[in-house]
Amino acid sequence: MNIGFIGLGKMGLPMAMRLIGAGHRLTGSVRTRRPEHDELAAAGGTTAGSPAEVAGGSQCVVLMLPGPGEIGEVMNGEHGLVAGLEPETLVLDCSTSLPSLTRENLRRVSDRGAKYVDAPVIGGPSVARDGGLQFLVGAEAVDYAAALPILSLLGKEIIHVGGPGDGHAAKLVANLIALTNMAVLGEGLALAGALGLDAEKMHQALTKGFPSSYVSQRHMGNIIQGRFTPSFALALGLKDLSLARDLAQQAGYPLFLGSVARELYQAGTVFGLSELNYTAVVQVFEKFGKPLRAPGVRE
């Protein structure tokens, strides 16, 4: 199959490489050229100059973009994706976005005789490389069936959550929960540090039993070691919490804890933590408490 791919970043590039490895012919488009993209060329992938050029001749186009702004840039204009779409092309939007934009894009793509499925991902770059992503898919049944063969190459868990836009809604709910969970963990760790508790003992206590969560199991070891290398940057966490706020406002829902979490991630940007991993929100609390770190870890 001829596949177009727009958004060859930390997540998109390993996804594209898996599609090439499965025997598909892939044409990519990038906004910022990086040395890693030579890997794509070495594997047999090609690049195009515009989204419209990517769309031309592609039976499927995958979008892996940060948010609604970037999606709008790619979709619109004389050289945008919509302008180059051919009938029956499947647009598979794996980005994080708002359902209202998704449904508008579906309408515009349908006018061209093409399909649009929202299938945002959960998982990081290493998970993408191994084909272990989770997809939350919003689509009518016939379009979901059309997307399933491609998604099955990229992920191990594919959940058809509902109709068009519901995938993007579910992704924002999931990220709201995870990011808020991380903020609560950060506050607890800073309090534990202020109380002089042992980091290794707290690691054991908080990653097992009642207070445990995937967030604590996945990240607490790195936090007490002072490691905040980004796989999902704090700035992206703030972006997703802002989208969750917008979604809640559109639904007329008063967002309580999520609003507080968003302010904490916003404070993180003020403290210069934007490019660190989202777990660095713990450092916001450490301004008022004390870092909980394993013995020998330098601040």
C-alpha positions in Angstrom: 0.0 0.0 0.0 1.1 3.6 -0.7 1.1 5.4 2.7 1.7 9.0 3.4 3.0 10.1 6.8 2.9 13.6 8.2 4.7 14.3 11.5 7.9 12.3 11.6 8.9 13.3 15.2 9.8 11.2 18.2 6.6 9.2 17.9 5.9 9.4 14.2 9.3 8.2 12.9 9.3 4.8 14.7 5.7 4.3 13.6 6.7 5.1 10.0 9.6 2.7 10.2 7.3 -0.1 11.3 5.1 0.5 8.2 8.1 0.4 5.9 9.3 -2.8 7.7 5.9 -4.3 6.9 6.4 -3.8 3.2 4.4 -0.6 2.6 5.7 2.2 0.4 5.9 5.4 2.5 6.1 9.1 1.6 6.7 11.4 4.6 6.5 15.1 5.2 8.4 16.9 7.9 8.2 20.5 9.2 11.8 20.4 10.7 14.4 18.2 9.1 16.5 16.2 11.6 19.4 13.8 11.2 17.1 10.9 12.3 15.1 11.3 9.1 18.1 9.9 7.2 17.0 6.6 8.8 13.7 6.8 6.9 15.6 7.3 3.6 17.9 4.4 4.3 14.9 2.2 4.9 13.5 3.1 1.5 11.1 5.9 2.5 10.8 9.1 0.6 9.8 12.7 1.5 7.6 15.2 -0.2 7.5 19.0 -0.1 3.9 19.6 1.0 1.0 17.8 2.6 -0.9 17.9 -0.8 2.0 16.1 -2.4 2.0 13.5 0.3 -1.7 12.9 -0.3 -1.4 12.5 -4.0 -1.2 8.8 -4.8 -1.5 7.7 -1.1 -4.2 5.2 -0.2 -3.7 6.1 3.5 -2.3 9.2 5.1 -1.3 9.0 8.8 -1.1 12.2 10.8 1.0 12.3 14.0 1.0 15.9 15.1 1.1 17.7 18.4 -2.3 19.3 18.4 -5.1 21.2 16.6 -2.9 24.1 15.5 -0.5 21.8 13.6 -3.4 19.8 12.2 -5.0 23.0 10.8 -1.7 24.0 9.2 -1.4 20.6 7.5 -5.0 20.3 6.4 -5.7 23.8 5.0 -4.5 25.9 2.1 -3.5 25.5 -1.5 -0.8 22.9 -0.6 -2.7 21.4 2.3 -3.7 17.8 2.7 -7.3 18.3 1.7 -6.3 19.9 -1.6 -4.4 16.8 -2.6 -6.7 14.0 -1.4 -8.0 11.5 -3.8 -11.3 9.6 -3.5 -11.3 6.6 -1.1 -8.1 7.7 0.7 -8.1 7.0 4.4 -6.8 9.8 6.6 -5.8 8.3 9.9 -5.4 11.0 12.5 -3.2 9.7 15.4 -2.6 13.2 16.8 -4.1 14.7 20.0 -6.9 17.0 19.1 -10.4 18.3 19.9 -13.4 16.3 18.7 -15.0 19.5 17.2 -12.0 19.8 14.9 -12.1 16.1 14.1 -15.7 16.3 13.0 -15.1 19.4 10.9 -12.1 17.6 9.2 -14.3 14.6 8.6 -16.8 16.7 6.8 -14.2 18.4 4.6 -12.5 15.1 3.8 -15.8 13.4 3.0 -16.5 16.2 0.5 -13.5 14.9 -1.4 -14.8 11.3 -1.3 -12.2 10.3 1.3 -12.4 8.9 4.9 -11.2 10.4 8.2 -10.6 8.3 11.3 -9.4 9.6 14.7 -7.1 7.1 16.3 -4.9 8.9 18.9 -2.2 6.9 20.5 -1.2 6.2 24.1 2.4 5.2 24.6 5.9 6.6 24.1 8.6 6.4 21.5 10.1 3.1 22.7 6.6 1.6 22.7 6.0 2.9 19.2 9.2 1.3 18.1 8.1 -2.1 19.4 4.6 -1.9 18.0 3.0 -1.8 21.4 0.9 1.4 21.2 -2.7 1.6 22.4 -5.1 3.3 20.0 -8.4 4.9 20.9 -10.5 4.9 17.7 -13.4 7.1 16.8 -15.1 6.1 13.6 -18.2 4.5 12.0 -17.9 0.7 11.8 -17.0 0.6 8.1 -14.2 3.2 8.5 -12.9 1.4 11.6 -12.6 -1.8 9.6 -10.7 0.0 6.9 -8.2 1.4 9.5 -7.7 -1.8 11.4 -5.0 -3.4 9.2 -2.7 -0.4 9.6 -3.4 0.1 13.3 -2.7 -3.6 13.9 0.9 -3.1 12.6 1.4 -0.2 15.0 -0.3 -1.2 18.2 -1.2 -4.2 20.4 -4.5 -2.8 21.8 -7.0 -1.1 19.5 -10.2 0.1 21.2 -13.1 1.3 19.1 -14.5 3.8 21.6 -17.3 5.3 19.5 -18.1 7.4 16.6 -16.1 10.2 14.9 -14.4 12.4 17.4 -14.8 10.0 20.3 -11.3 8.8 20.0 -9.8 12.2 20.5 -12.2 12.9 23.4 -11.2 9.6 25.1 -7.5 10.5 24.6 -7.9 13.8 26.3 -9.8 12.2 29.2 -7.0 9.6 29.5 -4.2 12.2 29.5 -6.2 14.4 32.0 -6.2 11.4 34.4 -2.5 10.5 33.9 -1.2 14.1 34.1 -3.3 14.9 37.2 -2.1 11.6 38.8 1.5 12.7 38.2 0.8 16.0 39.9 -0.7 14.3 43.0 2.3 12.0 43.1 4.6 15.0 42.9 3.0 16.7 45.8 3.2 13.5 47.9 6.9 13.0 47.1 7.8 16.6 48.0 6.0 16.2 51.3 7.8 13.0 51.9 11.1 14.8 51.2 10.1 17.6 53.6 9.4 15.0 56.3 12.8 13.4 55.8 11.4 10.0 54.7 13.7 7.5 53.0 13.4 7.6 49.2 13.9 3.9 48.6 11.4 2.9 51.3 8.8 5.3 49.8 9.5 3.9 46.4 8.7 0.5 47.7 5.6 1.8 49.5 4.1 3.8 46.6 4.6 1.3 43.8 2.8 -1.5 45.5 -0.6 -1.9 47.1 -3.3 0.7 47.7 -1.4 3.9 46.7 0.2 2.4 43.6 -0.6 3.4 40.1 0.9 2.9 36.6 2.3 6.5 37.0 4.2 5.7 40.2 5.4 2.3 38.9 6.6 3.7 35.6 8.2 7.0 36.9 9.0 7.0 40.6 12.3 5.2 40.2 13.5 7.9 37.7 12.3 10.7 39.9 14.2 9.6 43.0 17.3 9.2 40.9 16.8 12.8 39.6 16.3 11.7 36.0 13.9 13.8 33.9 15.0 13.0 30.4 12.0 13.8 28.1 10.0 11.1 26.4 6.8 13.2 26.8 7.8 16.8 27.7 6.2 18.9 30.4 5.2 21.4 27.7 3.2 18.7 25.9 1.5 17.9 29.2 0.5 21.5 29.6 -0.8 21.5 26.0 -3.0 18.4 26.6 -4.4 19.8 29.9 -5.3 23.0 28.0 -7.1 20.9 25.4 -8.9 19.0 28.1 -10.0 22.3 29.6 -11.3 23.4 26.2 -13.1 20.2 25.8 -14.7 20.5 29.2 -15.8 24.1 28.5 -17.4 22.9 25.2 -19.3 20.3 27.1 -20.3 22.7 29.8 -18.5 20.7 32.4 -16.6 22.4 35.3 -13.1 20.9 35.4 -12.0 20.8 39.0 -8.7 18.9 39.7 -7.7 19.1 36.0 -7.7 22.9 36.2 -5.5 22.9 39.2 -3.1 20.4 37.5 -3.0 22.7 34.5 -1.8 25.6 36.7 0.9 23.4 38.2 2.2 22.5 34.7 2.0 26.1 33.8 4.1 26.9 36.9 6.6 24.3 35.6 7.1 26.3 32.4 7.7 29.5 34.5 10.4 27.5 36.4 12.1 26.5 33.1 11.0 22.9 33.1 9.2 22.9 29.8 11.6 20.6 27.9 12.1 18.1 30.7 9.9 15.1 31.1 6.4 15.8 32.3 7.4 14.1 35.6 9.3 17.3 36.3 6.1 18.8 37.6 7.3 17.3 40.9 10.0 20.0 40.9 7.2 22.6 41.2 6.3 21.1 44.6 10.0 20.8 45.6 10.2 24.6 45.6 8.0 24.4 48.7 9.0 21.0 50.1 12.2 19.1 49.6 13.3 16.7 46.9 12.9 13.0 47.7 16.0 11.5 46.2 17.9 8.3 46.6 21.2 8.4 48.6 24.1 9.9 46.6 21.9 11.6 44.0 23.1 15.2 43.4 20.6 18.0 43.0 
